[in-house]
Amino acid sequence: MKTIKFECDDRYEAEKLAGLVSIQKDDTVYVDDVAAVVGNEIVIKLKDRSSHAIQLKDKENVDRLKSLLLAVVEGKIRILSSDFSGSVAEITLG
């Protein structure tokens, strides 16, 4: 297991990110794609076709999160859990 931390703009954004990538009842993640990246903001598209923007601390965090989410969508890696502490979201991979 490996835990990756992402610094978000504030506590609300970290909580939102942890919730969006959380494991569902059927052991899947509801993320379908990365719709856009604008500066330090990433827009995540969910399987219900809704989109949600997350403000991260900087472009480096956005690029790392985009890479991770695309790998999850492609089935290359699997998210085991997600949590947050303050303005930091933590995603545990398996």
GIJO-V398542 format. One record per pair of residues at least 12 apart in sequence whose ideal C-beta (glycine too) atoms are under 10 Angstrom apart, sorted by sequence separation. I is the first residue (numbers start at 1). J is the second residue. D is the distance in whole Angstrom. If there is no record, write none. Layout:
# GIJO-V398542
i=I j=J d=D
i=I j=J d=D
This chain:
# GIJO-V398542
i=6 j=18 d=9
i=32 j=44 d=8
i=33 j=45 d=4
i=41 j=53 d=5
i=42 j=54 d=5
i=79 j=91 d=6
i=80 j=92 d=5
i=81 j=93 d=9
i=31 j=44 d=6
i=32 j=45 d=5
i=33 j=46 d=9
i=41 j=54 d=7
i=42 j=55 d=9
i=79 j=92 d=7
i=80 j=93 d=6
i=81 j=94 d=9
i=30 j=44 d=9
i=31 j=45 d=8
i=32 j=46 d=6
i=33 j=47 d=9
i=40 j=54 d=9
i=41 j=55 d=5
i=42 j=56 d=7
i=77 j=91 d=10
i=78 j=92 d=10
i=79 j=93 d=6
i=80 j=94 d=4
i=6 j=21 d=10
i=31 j=46 d=6
i=32 j=47 d=5
i=36 j=51 d=8
i=38 j=53 d=8
i=40 j=55 d=6
i=41 j=56 d=7
i=78 j=93 d=7
i=79 j=94 d=8
i=30 j=46 d=5
i=31 j=47 d=8
i=32 j=48 d=8
i=35 j=51 d=5
i=39 j=55 d=9
i=40 j=56 d=5
i=77 j=93 d=5
i=78 j=94 d=5
i=29 j=46 d=9
i=30 j=47 d=5
i=32 j=49 d=8
i=34 j=51 d=10
i=35 j=52 d=9
i=36 j=53 d=8
i=39 j=56 d=9
i=40 j=57 d=7
i=77 j=94 d=8
i=29 j=47 d=9
i=30 j=48 d=7
i=32 j=50 d=10
i=33 j=51 d=9
i=35 j=53 d=9
i=40 j=58 d=6
i=41 j=59 d=10
i=28 j=47 d=9
i=32 j=51 d=10
i=37 j=56 d=10
i=39 j=58 d=9
i=40 j=59 d=6
i=42 j=61 d=9
i=72 j=91 d=9
i=30 j=50 d=10
i=39 j=59 d=7
i=40 j=60 d=9
i=42 j=62 d=5
i=31 j=52 d=10
i=40 j=61 d=7
i=41 j=62 d=7
i=42 j=63 d=9
i=44 j=65 d=9
i=72 j=93 d=9
i=37 j=59 d=8
i=40 j=62 d=6
i=44 j=66 d=9
i=69 j=91 d=9
i=71 j=93 d=9
i=21 j=44 d=8
i=24 j=47 d=9
i=39 j=62 d=8
i=42 j=65 d=6
i=68 j=91 d=7
i=20 j=44 d=6
i=38 j=62 d=9
i=42 j=66 d=6
i=45 j=69 d=10
i=65 j=89 d=9
i=17 j=42 d=9
i=37 j=62 d=6
i=44 j=69 d=7
i=68 j=93 d=8
i=20 j=46 d=7
i=37 j=63 d=8
i=65 j=91 d=9
i=17 j=44 d=8
i=42 j=69 d=8
i=61 j=88 d=10
i=13 j=41 d=9
i=16 j=44 d=10
i=34 j=62 d=10
i=37 j=65 d=9
i=45 j=73 d=9
i=61 j=89 d=9
i=37 j=66 d=6
i=20 j=50 d=10
i=36 j=66 d=10
i=57 j=87 d=8
i=9 j=40 d=7
i=34 j=65 d=8
i=56 j=87 d=10
i=57 j=88 d=9
i=8 j=40 d=10
i=9 j=41 d=9
i=20 j=52 d=6
i=34 j=66 d=5
i=19 j=52 d=9
i=21 j=54 d=10
i=34 j=67 d=9
i=56 j=89 d=9
i=20 j=54 d=7
i=34 j=68 d=10
i=17 j=52 d=9
i=34 j=69 d=5
i=54 j=89 d=9
i=6 j=42 d=10
i=16 j=52 d=7
i=33 j=69 d=8
i=34 j=70 d=6
i=16 j=53 d=9
i=17 j=54 d=5
i=31 j=68 d=10
i=32 j=69 d=10
i=33 j=70 d=8
i=16 j=54 d=6
i=17 j=55 d=9
i=31 j=69 d=6
i=16 j=55 d=9
i=17 j=56 d=8
i=31 j=70 d=10
i=34 j=73 d=8
i=13 j=53 d=9
i=14 j=54 d=9
i=29 j=69 d=9
i=33 j=73 d=6
i=13 j=54 d=6
i=14 j=55 d=10
i=31 j=72 d=6
i=32 j=73 d=7
i=12 j=54 d=10
i=13 j=55 d=5
i=14 j=56 d=9
i=31 j=73 d=6
i=12 j=55 d=9
i=13 j=56 d=7
i=14 j=57 d=10
i=29 j=72 d=6
i=13 j=57 d=9
i=21 j=65 d=9
i=28 j=72 d=10
i=29 j=73 d=9
i=9 j=54 d=8
i=10 j=55 d=8
i=8 j=54 d=7
i=9 j=55 d=4
i=8 j=55 d=7
i=9 j=56 d=7
i=10 j=57 d=10
i=21 j=68 d=9
i=6 j=54 d=9
i=8 j=56 d=5
i=9 j=57 d=6
i=17 j=65 d=8
i=21 j=69 d=8
i=31 j=79 d=9
i=7 j=56 d=7
i=8 j=57 d=6
i=9 j=58 d=10
i=20 j=69 d=9
i=29 j=78 d=8
i=6 j=56 d=6
i=7 j=57 d=4
i=28 j=78 d=9
i=29 j=79 d=5
i=6 j=57 d=8
i=7 j=58 d=8
i=21 j=72 d=8
i=27 j=78 d=9
i=28 j=79 d=9
i=9 j=61 d=10
i=27 j=79 d=10
i=7 j=60 d=9
i=8 j=61 d=8
i=27 j=80 d=10
i=29 j=82 d=9
i=6 j=60 d=10
i=7 j=61 d=5
i=6 j=61 d=5
i=23 j=78 d=9
i=5 j=61 d=9
i=6 j=62 d=9
i=23 j=79 d=7
i=7 j=64 d=10
i=8 j=65 d=10
i=22 j=79 d=8
i=23 j=80 d=7
i=6 j=64 d=7
i=21 j=79 d=6
i=23 j=81 d=6
i=5 j=64 d=10
i=6 j=65 d=5
i=22 j=81 d=8
i=23 j=82 d=8
i=4 j=64 d=7
i=21 j=81 d=9
i=22 j=82 d=5
i=4 j=65 d=9
i=21 j=82 d=5
i=22 j=83 d=9
i=6 j=68 d=9
i=20 j=82 d=8
i=29 j=91 d=10
i=18 j=81 d=9
i=19 j=82 d=8
i=4 j=68 d=7
i=18 j=82 d=4
i=17 j=82 d=8
i=18 j=83 d=6
i=19 j=84 d=9
i=18 j=84 d=4
i=17 j=84 d=7
i=18 j=85 d=10
i=14 j=82 d=10
i=15 j=83 d=9
i=16 j=84 d=9
i=21 j=89 d=8
i=14 j=83 d=9
i=15 j=84 d=5
i=20 j=89 d=9
i=22 j=91 d=10
i=23 j=92 d=10
i=14 j=84 d=4
i=15 j=85 d=10
i=18 j=88 d=10
i=19 j=89 d=9
i=21 j=91 d=6
i=13 j=84 d=9
i=14 j=85 d=8
i=15 j=86 d=10
i=17 j=88 d=10
i=18 j=89 d=5
i=12 j=84 d=10
i=14 j=86 d=7
i=15 j=87 d=9
i=17 j=89 d=4
i=18 j=90 d=7
i=11 j=84 d=7
i=14 j=87 d=5
i=16 j=89 d=9
i=17 j=90 d=10
i=18 j=91 d=8
i=11 j=85 d=9
i=13 j=87 d=7
i=14 j=88 d=6
i=15 j=89 d=8
i=17 j=91 d=8
i=2 j=77 d=9
i=4 j=79 d=10
i=11 j=86 d=6
i=12 j=87 d=9
i=14 j=89 d=4
i=6 j=82 d=10
i=8 j=84 d=8
i=10 j=86 d=9
i=11 j=87 d=5
i=13 j=89 d=8
i=14 j=90 d=9
i=3 j=80 d=9
i=10 j=87 d=5
i=11 j=88 d=9
i=2 j=80 d=9
i=3 j=81 d=9
i=6 j=84 d=9
i=8 j=86 d=9
i=9 j=87 d=7
i=11 j=89 d=10
i=1 j=80 d=6
i=3 j=82 d=10
i=5 j=84 d=10
i=7 j=86 d=9
i=8 j=87 d=5
i=1 j=81 d=9
i=3 j=83 d=9
i=5 j=85 d=9
i=7 j=87 d=6
i=8 j=88 d=7
i=6 j=87 d=10
i=7 j=88 d=6
i=8 j=89 d=6
i=6 j=88 d=7
i=7 j=89 d=8
i=5 j=88 d=5
i=6 j=89 d=5
i=5 j=89 d=7
i=6 j=90 d=8
i=4 j=89 d=9
i=5 j=90 d=5
i=6 j=91 d=7
i=4 j=90 d=7
i=5 j=91 d=8
i=3 j=90 d=5
i=4 j=91 d=5
i=3 j=91 d=7
i=4 j=92 d=8
i=2 j=91 d=9
i=3 j=92 d=5
i=4 j=93 d=7
i=2 j=92 d=7
i=3 j=93 d=8
i=1 j=92 d=6
i=2 j=93 d=5
i=1 j=93 d=7
i=2 j=94 d=8
i=1 j=94 d=6
